[in-house]
């Protein structure tokens, strides 16, 4: 009740519009959800910002569909009844889509040790002998 009262305050009217814009984008197809960076309405014009210039032409040919989805949303949802647009302008934006893409998780592959600790050392240098023996121990320790 408190949140609904606060959201009805005049200073928070932009938050209500933002929720309606998100509903509008959610009504579109998955491909267009990824293509649209953000939308807003100003002076009875729906402005649609796309993430890539290639989507601009595709959405340009489907302007009537965008307007019809917007009018259906305005008629179906009482909170979004103020969303009215006569024109649609589509432009390219440098901002990314508001649809969150799940990051791919990259993991470090783990391999079992292939080296054998059986090798011969042909040297008289004691420092080099000590390093080879330490390497043998490390190989032995990394074996399962």
Rosetta constraint file for C-alpha pairs under 8 A:
AtomPair CA 1 CA 5 HARMONIC 6.15 0.50
AtomPair CA 2 CA 6 HARMONIC 6.18 0.50
AtomPair CA 3 CA 7 HARMONIC 6.04 0.50
AtomPair CA 4 CA 8 HARMONIC 6.29 0.50
AtomPair CA 5 CA 9 HARMONIC 6.86 0.50
AtomPair CA 6 CA 12 HARMONIC 7.37 0.50
AtomPair CA 7 CA 12 HARMONIC 5.61 0.50
AtomPair CA 7 CA 13 HARMONIC 6.89 0.50
AtomPair CA 7 CA 15 HARMONIC 7.42 0.50
AtomPair CA 7 CA 16 HARMONIC 7.00 0.50
AtomPair CA 8 CA 12 HARMONIC 6.87 0.50
AtomPair CA 8 CA 13 HARMONIC 6.86 0.50
AtomPair CA 9 CA 13 HARMONIC 6.79 0.50
AtomPair CA 12 CA 16 HARMONIC 7.05 0.50
AtomPair CA 13 CA 17 HARMONIC 6.50 0.50
AtomPair CA 14 CA 18 HARMONIC 6.11 0.50
AtomPair CA 15 CA 19 HARMONIC 6.34 0.50
AtomPair CA 16 CA 20 HARMONIC 6.38 0.50
AtomPair CA 16 CA 79 HARMONIC 7.52 0.50
AtomPair CA 17 CA 21 HARMONIC 6.14 0.50
AtomPair CA 17 CA 80 HARMONIC 7.25 0.50
AtomPair CA 18 CA 22 HARMONIC 6.27 0.50
AtomPair CA 19 CA 23 HARMONIC 6.29 0.50
AtomPair CA 20 CA 24 HARMONIC 6.17 0.50
AtomPair CA 20 CA 79 HARMONIC 7.63 0.50
AtomPair CA 20 CA 80 HARMONIC 5.68 0.50
AtomPair CA 21 CA 25 HARMONIC 6.31 0.50
AtomPair CA 21 CA 39 HARMONIC 6.46 0.50
AtomPair CA 21 CA 40 HARMONIC 7.06 0.50
AtomPair CA 22 CA 26 HARMONIC 6.10 0.50
AtomPair CA 23 CA 27 HARMONIC 6.33 0.50
AtomPair CA 24 CA 28 HARMONIC 7.00 0.50
AtomPair CA 24 CA 69 HARMONIC 7.33 0.50
AtomPair CA 24 CA 70 HARMONIC 6.54 0.50
AtomPair CA 24 CA 73 HARMONIC 6.95 0.50
AtomPair CA 25 CA 33 HARMONIC 5.96 0.50
AtomPair CA 25 CA 36 HARMONIC 7.73 0.50
AtomPair CA 26 CA 33 HARMONIC 6.80 0.50
AtomPair CA 27 CA 69 HARMONIC 7.49 0.50
AtomPair CA 28 CA 32 HARMONIC 6.23 0.50
AtomPair CA 28 CA 33 HARMONIC 6.29 0.50
AtomPair CA 29 CA 33 HARMONIC 6.14 0.50
AtomPair CA 30 CA 34 HARMONIC 6.44 0.50
AtomPair CA 31 CA 35 HARMONIC 6.32 0.50
AtomPair CA 32 CA 36 HARMONIC 6.06 0.50
AtomPair CA 33 CA 97 HARMONIC 7.48 0.50
AtomPair CA 33 CA 99 HARMONIC 6.52 0.50
AtomPair CA 34 CA 51 HARMONIC 7.95 0.50
AtomPair CA 34 CA 97 HARMONIC 5.62 0.50
AtomPair CA 34 CA 98 HARMONIC 7.61 0.50
AtomPair CA 34 CA 99 HARMONIC 6.01 0.50
AtomPair CA 35 CA 50 HARMONIC 5.44 0.50
AtomPair CA 35 CA 51 HARMONIC 5.49 0.50
AtomPair CA 35 CA 52 HARMONIC 6.92 0.50
AtomPair CA 35 CA 55 HARMONIC 6.34 0.50
AtomPair CA 35 CA 97 HARMONIC 6.47 0.50
AtomPair CA 36 CA 48 HARMONIC 6.88 0.50
AtomPair CA 36 CA 49 HARMONIC 5.84 0.50
AtomPair CA 36 CA 50 HARMONIC 4.41 0.50
AtomPair CA 36 CA 51 HARMONIC 6.00 0.50
AtomPair CA 36 CA 97 HARMONIC 5.65 0.50
AtomPair CA 36 CA 98 HARMONIC 7.57 0.50
AtomPair CA 37 CA 48 HARMONIC 7.76 0.50
AtomPair CA 37 CA 49 HARMONIC 5.41 0.50
AtomPair CA 37 CA 50 HARMONIC 5.21 0.50
AtomPair CA 37 CA 51 HARMONIC 5.54 0.50
AtomPair CA 37 CA 93 HARMONIC 7.14 0.50
AtomPair CA 37 CA 95 HARMONIC 6.09 0.50
AtomPair CA 37 CA 96 HARMONIC 5.37 0.50
AtomPair CA 37 CA 97 HARMONIC 3.90 0.50
AtomPair CA 37 CA 98 HARMONIC 5.72 0.50
AtomPair CA 38 CA 48 HARMONIC 6.29 0.50
AtomPair CA 38 CA 49 HARMONIC 5.40 0.50
AtomPair CA 38 CA 50 HARMONIC 7.33 0.50
AtomPair CA 38 CA 97 HARMONIC 7.03 0.50
AtomPair CA 38 CA 98 HARMONIC 6.90 0.50
AtomPair CA 39 CA 46 HARMONIC 7.11 0.50
AtomPair CA 39 CA 47 HARMONIC 5.56 0.50
AtomPair CA 39 CA 48 HARMONIC 4.61 0.50
AtomPair CA 39 CA 49 HARMONIC 6.09 0.50
AtomPair CA 40 CA 46 HARMONIC 5.97 0.50
AtomPair CA 40 CA 47 HARMONIC 5.36 0.50
AtomPair CA 40 CA 48 HARMONIC 6.87 0.50
AtomPair CA 41 CA 45 HARMONIC 5.48 0.50
AtomPair CA 41 CA 46 HARMONIC 4.54 0.50
AtomPair CA 41 CA 47 HARMONIC 5.96 0.50
AtomPair CA 41 CA 83 HARMONIC 7.38 0.50
AtomPair CA 41 CA 84 HARMONIC 7.89 0.50
AtomPair CA 41 CA 85 HARMONIC 7.08 0.50
AtomPair CA 42 CA 46 HARMONIC 6.71 0.50
AtomPair CA 42 CA 47 HARMONIC 7.60 0.50
AtomPair CA 44 CA 84 HARMONIC 6.03 0.50
AtomPair CA 44 CA 85 HARMONIC 4.32 0.50
AtomPair CA 44 CA 86 HARMONIC 5.62 0.50
AtomPair CA 44 CA 87 HARMONIC 6.77 0.50
AtomPair CA 45 CA 84 HARMONIC 7.96 0.50
AtomPair CA 45 CA 85 HARMONIC 4.92 0.50
AtomPair CA 45 CA 86 HARMONIC 5.88 0.50
AtomPair CA 45 CA 87 HARMONIC 4.69 0.50
AtomPair CA 45 CA 88 HARMONIC 5.64 0.50
AtomPair CA 45 CA 89 HARMONIC 7.08 0.50
AtomPair CA 46 CA 85 HARMONIC 5.60 0.50
AtomPair CA 46 CA 86 HARMONIC 7.65 0.50
AtomPair CA 46 CA 87 HARMONIC 6.13 0.50
AtomPair CA 46 CA 88 HARMONIC 4.70 0.50
AtomPair CA 46 CA 89 HARMONIC 6.18 0.50
AtomPair CA 47 CA 88 HARMONIC 5.99 0.50
AtomPair CA 47 CA 89 HARMONIC 4.91 0.50
AtomPair CA 47 CA 90 HARMONIC 5.92 0.50
AtomPair CA 47 CA 91 HARMONIC 7.60 0.50
AtomPair CA 48 CA 88 HARMONIC 7.41 0.50
AtomPair CA 48 CA 89 HARMONIC 6.20 0.50
AtomPair CA 48 CA 90 HARMONIC 4.75 0.50
AtomPair CA 48 CA 91 HARMONIC 6.33 0.50
AtomPair CA 49 CA 90 HARMONIC 5.93 0.50
AtomPair CA 49 CA 91 HARMONIC 5.05 0.50
AtomPair CA 49 CA 92 HARMONIC 5.46 0.50
AtomPair CA 49 CA 93 HARMONIC 5.47 0.50
AtomPair CA 50 CA 55 HARMONIC 6.50 0.50
AtomPair CA 50 CA 56 HARMONIC 6.43 0.50
AtomPair CA 50 CA 90 HARMONIC 7.19 0.50
AtomPair CA 50 CA 91 HARMONIC 6.19 0.50
AtomPair CA 50 CA 92 HARMONIC 4.91 0.50
AtomPair CA 50 CA 93 HARMONIC 5.72 0.50
AtomPair CA 50 CA 97 HARMONIC 7.80 0.50
AtomPair CA 51 CA 55 HARMONIC 7.55 0.50
AtomPair CA 51 CA 92 HARMONIC 6.13 0.50
AtomPair CA 51 CA 93 HARMONIC 5.62 0.50
AtomPair CA 51 CA 94 HARMONIC 6.36 0.50
AtomPair CA 51 CA 95 HARMONIC 6.37 0.50
AtomPair CA 51 CA 96 HARMONIC 5.73 0.50
AtomPair CA 51 CA 97 HARMONIC 6.35 0.50
AtomPair CA 52 CA 56 HARMONIC 7.16 0.50
AtomPair CA 52 CA 92 HARMONIC 6.30 0.50
AtomPair CA 52 CA 93 HARMONIC 7.47 0.50
AtomPair CA 53 CA 57 HARMONIC 7.50 0.50
AtomPair CA 53 CA 92 HARMONIC 5.70 0.50
AtomPair CA 54 CA 58 HARMONIC 7.09 0.50
AtomPair CA 55 CA 59 HARMONIC 6.10 0.50
AtomPair CA 56 CA 60 HARMONIC 5.94 0.50
AtomPair CA 56 CA 90 HARMONIC 6.26 0.50
AtomPair CA 56 CA 91 HARMONIC 6.51 0.50
AtomPair CA 56 CA 92 HARMONIC 6.79 0.50
AtomPair CA 57 CA 61 HARMONIC 6.48 0.50
AtomPair CA 58 CA 62 HARMONIC 6.77 0.50
AtomPair CA 59 CA 63 HARMONIC 6.23 0.50
AtomPair CA 59 CA 90 HARMONIC 7.35 0.50
AtomPair CA 60 CA 90 HARMONIC 6.67 0.50
AtomPair CA 62 CA 66 HARMONIC 6.58 0.50
AtomPair CA 63 CA 67 HARMONIC 6.31 0.50
AtomPair CA 63 CA 88 HARMONIC 6.32 0.50
AtomPair CA 64 CA 68 HARMONIC 6.12 0.50
AtomPair CA 65 CA 69 HARMONIC 6.15 0.50
AtomPair CA 66 CA 70 HARMONIC 6.21 0.50
AtomPair CA 66 CA 88 HARMONIC 7.91 0.50
AtomPair CA 67 CA 71 HARMONIC 6.23 0.50
AtomPair CA 67 CA 85 HARMONIC 6.96 0.50
AtomPair CA 67 CA 86 HARMONIC 7.57 0.50
AtomPair CA 67 CA 87 HARMONIC 7.93 0.50
AtomPair CA 67 CA 88 HARMONIC 7.36 0.50
AtomPair CA 68 CA 72 HARMONIC 6.10 0.50
AtomPair CA 69 CA 73 HARMONIC 6.12 0.50
AtomPair CA 70 CA 74 HARMONIC 6.20 0.50
AtomPair CA 70 CA 83 HARMONIC 7.16 0.50
AtomPair CA 70 CA 84 HARMONIC 7.32 0.50
AtomPair CA 70 CA 85 HARMONIC 7.81 0.50
AtomPair CA 71 CA 75 HARMONIC 6.16 0.50
AtomPair CA 71 CA 83 HARMONIC 7.55 0.50
AtomPair CA 71 CA 84 HARMONIC 6.72 0.50
AtomPair CA 72 CA 76 HARMONIC 5.99 0.50
AtomPair CA 73 CA 77 HARMONIC 5.81 0.50
AtomPair CA 73 CA 80 HARMONIC 6.85 0.50
AtomPair CA 73 CA 81 HARMONIC 7.68 0.50
AtomPair CA 74 CA 78 HARMONIC 6.92 0.50
AtomPair CA 74 CA 79 HARMONIC 7.94 0.50
AtomPair CA 74 CA 80 HARMONIC 5.02 0.50
AtomPair CA 74 CA 81 HARMONIC 4.20 0.50
AtomPair CA 74 CA 82 HARMONIC 6.78 0.50
AtomPair CA 74 CA 83 HARMONIC 5.87 0.50
AtomPair CA 74 CA 84 HARMONIC 7.34 0.50
AtomPair CA 75 CA 80 HARMONIC 7.91 0.50
AtomPair CA 75 CA 81 HARMONIC 6.15 0.50
AtomPair CA 77 CA 81 HARMONIC 6.40 0.50
AtomPair CA 112 CA 143 HARMONIC 7.22 0.50
AtomPair CA 112 CA 144 HARMONIC 7.65 0.50
AtomPair CA 113 CA 139 HARMONIC 7.59 0.50
AtomPair CA 113 CA 142 HARMONIC 6.57 0.50
AtomPair CA 113 CA 143 HARMONIC 5.93 0.50
AtomPair CA 115 CA 139 HARMONIC 6.86 0.50
AtomPair CA 116 CA 139 HARMONIC 6.98 0.50
AtomPair CA 116 CA 140 HARMONIC 7.86 0.50
AtomPair CA 117 CA 135 HARMONIC 7.99 0.50
AtomPair CA 117 CA 136 HARMONIC 4.92 0.50
AtomPair CA 117 CA 137 HARMONIC 7.59 0.50
AtomPair CA 117 CA 139 HARMONIC 5.94 0.50
AtomPair CA 117 CA 140 HARMONIC 6.38 0.50
AtomPair CA 118 CA 136 HARMONIC 7.65 0.50
AtomPair CA 121 CA 129 HARMONIC 7.18 0.50
AtomPair CA 121 CA 132 HARMONIC 7.52 0.50
AtomPair CA 123 CA 128 HARMONIC 7.51 0.50
AtomPair CA 123 CA 129 HARMONIC 7.11 0.50
AtomPair CA 124 CA 129 HARMONIC 7.63 0.50
AtomPair CA 125 CA 129 HARMONIC 6.27 0.50
AtomPair CA 126 CA 130 HARMONIC 6.14 0.50
AtomPair CA 127 CA 131 HARMONIC 6.42 0.50
AtomPair CA 128 CA 132 HARMONIC 6.26 0.50
AtomPair CA 129 CA 133 HARMONIC 6.21 0.50
AtomPair CA 130 CA 134 HARMONIC 6.18 0.50
AtomPair CA 131 CA 135 HARMONIC 6.19 0.50
AtomPair CA 132 CA 136 HARMONIC 6.25 0.50
AtomPair CA 133 CA 137 HARMONIC 6.33 0.50
AtomPair CA 134 CA 138 HARMONIC 6.28 0.50
AtomPair CA 135 CA 139 HARMONIC 6.26 0.50
AtomPair CA 136 CA 140 HARMONIC 6.24 0.50
AtomPair CA 137 CA 141 HARMONIC 6.14 0.50
AtomPair CA 138 CA 142 HARMONIC 6.29 0.50
AtomPair CA 139 CA 143 HARMONIC 6.63 0.50
